[in-house]
Amino acid sequence: MMKFGFMSFILTISEVPISKICITKDVANHFLPCKDAVDITGLTSSSATRSSASEFDIAPATSESAIEVNYCEAKGMVSLISSDGILQLNIFISFLAVFHILFCTLTMCLGKAKVSGYRNGTNYFVATSSSSHHS
């Protein structure tokens, strides 16, 4: 849990410096997961009706995001990770932390149930074996 909290803290503190890391648009196109995704520099091969504006050209609503977009656009580049991307990463880390707690609790409960099952079985075995030796 401390590691999840520390990662979230570091991401929150370094959000602006990370957002100012600029990469070229060609490199950003290679980071996209799908081949049919919108090309930053123009149109996709699958759709000729889309405009040449891409998701990287649209400024997000926050003021910090506008600063980062202007900073990278002034250089003719795009941001490596947007502020929105860092926020989504923090939310993902929070979900990981919650599910880590749930699964640790579930594992402890199942372990206690198994151990109590062994104790009950051992008591039964001791009681039946001692009664069979005395008869």
N, C-alpha and C positions, 0 to 999 in steps of 0.2 A: 504494500500500500504506500509505503514511503517513497518507493521508486516511481510509482504512478504520479503521486503528488509532486515529486521533484521534477519529473518530466513536464508536467503541466505548468508548473511555476516557471521553469526555464523557457518554455514556449511563450508564455504570457509576457515575460520580461523582454525577450529577444524578438518579439513580433515585428516591430518596426525595422530593426536591422536586417532581419531575414527577408522582409518584404522589399528591401532596397537592393537585394541581390538580383541583378539583371542578367538575362540570357538572351541570345539572339532568337528571332522568331523561327528560324529553321530548326534550332535545337528544341524549342518548345513544341514544334510539330512532331518531333520524334518521341516526345514524352507522352503524347496522347495515346490512350489505350486502343482505340479503334482506327482502322485504316480509312473508314468512311467519315471520320470526324471533319469538322470544318477546318480548312486550311487557313492559317493565320494570314497568309499573304494574299489570299484570293478565294476563288470558288472551289468547291469540291468536284470531284469527277462524277459523283452520283447525282448531283443536283445543280443544274445550271441556272435555276431561278432564284437561288439565295443571293443575298447582297454580299458585297465584299467585306462588310463589317463582320468581325468575329467576336467571340465571347471575350477575347483578350482586349479588344478595343473599347468595350463598354465599361465605363467607370462604375464601380460599386457605390453604394449609398453613403458609406462612412467617410468622414473627413480624412482619416489616416489612409484609407484606401485611395482616395483621390490624390493625396500627396505621393504615394508610392507609384501610382499609375503615371502621374506627371513626371516623376523622377525617371522612370524607365523609358517612358515615351520620348522624353527629351533626348535620350541617347539612341532612339530608334530600336529599342529592345522591349521585352516584356519581363514581368516579375517572375522569379522562380516559383514562389508560393505567395498567393494573395493573402490578405488579412482574413478573407472568408475561408480560405483553405486551412489556415492556422486555427481558426475557430472550430472548423469541422474536425480537425485533428485533436483538439482539446476535448471535444464532445466524445470522440471515439475513445480517447484515453479514459475519460470518466466512465463510460460504459464498461470498458475492460476492468476497471477497478471495482465497479459494482458486481459484475459477474464473478470476479475473483473472490470477493467476499462470500457471495452466495454458494459458489462451488466448494470453497473451503469449509463453510458451515455444513453443507450437505455431506461432505466427506467425513467430517468429525462425527456427525450424527449417525451415519452408516457404520462407522468404525465402532462407536459406542454400542450400537445395537448388536453388532457382530460379537463384540467382546462379552456382552451380557448374555448372548446366546451360548457362547462357550462356557460361561460360568454355570448357567442352568444345566447344560448338558453334562458338565463335569460333576456337579452335585448329584444328578440322577445316576451317573455311572458309579460314583463312590457309594451311593446308597444301595444300589442293586448288587454290587459286587461284595459289599460287606455282609449283606443279608444272605447271600448264597454261600458264603464261607462258614457262617455260623450254623446252618441247618444240617 
